Amino acid sequence: MNDFDLGPYFASIDILKGPWDQEKFDDLLARWIIATDQPFDTVDQPEFRMLLTCAHHPSPELKIPYHDAVRRWIMKMGEDGIEVTKEIFMVCKS
């Protein structure tokens, strides 16, 4: 393990407080890419960069959602997209 192992439940998140450490960020980013099998160009995506920019805001109220909440949000986005597509086809049939 390294000096900033977050463990399975991120219990030691306090270790991330303090001055900015670019090397620590680079290492965590590389570990995330490996652990989640992300393509390297994920870091080039505007949405990913906006997420990191937002998360870099110095707010003690930052709450990172768990997977079931993220899954619900994404499933809802998909359902909403299906409804929009159905509406588009209904208009096209008219």
FENDABEL-V846056 format. One record per backbone hydrogen bond with DSSP energy under -1.0 kcal/mol. NH is the residue of the N-H (numbers start at 0). CO is the residue of the C=O. E is the energy in kcal/mol with one decimal. If there is no record, write none. Layout:
nh & co & e
NH & CO & E
NH & CO & E
This chain:
nh & co & e
4 & 1 & -1.2
12 & 9 & -1.1
14 & 11 & -1.8
15 & 12 & -2.0
16 & 13 & -1.8
24 & 20 & -2.2
25 & 21 & -2.9
26 & 22 & -2.3
27 & 23 & -2.7
28 & 24 & -2.8
29 & 25 & -2.4
30 & 26 & -2.5
31 & 27 & -2.3
32 & 28 & -2.5
33 & 29 & -2.2
34 & 30 & -3.0
35 & 31 & -2.2
37 & 32 & -2.1
41 & 38 & -2.0
42 & 39 & -1.3
43 & 40 & -1.5
44 & 41 & -1.3
48 & 44 & -2.2
49 & 45 & -2.5
50 & 46 & -2.1
51 & 47 & -2.3
52 & 48 & -2.3
53 & 49 & -2.5
54 & 50 & -2.6
55 & 51 & -1.6
56 & 53 & -1.5
58 & 56 & -2.7
61 & 58 & -1.2
69 & 65 & -1.8
70 & 66 & -2.9
71 & 67 & -2.0
72 & 68 & -2.3
73 & 69 & -2.5
74 & 70 & -2.8
75 & 71 & -2.4
76 & 72 & -2.2
77 & 73 & -2.2
78 & 74 & -2.6
79 & 75 & -2.8
80 & 76 & -2.2
81 & 77 & -2.1
82 & 78 & -2.2
83 & 79 & -2.2
84 & 80 & -2.2
85 & 81 & -2.5
86 & 82 & -2.3
87 & 83 & -2.2
88 & 84 & -2.3
89 & 85 & -2.2
90 & 86 & -2.1
91 & 87 & -2.1
92 & 88 & -1.8
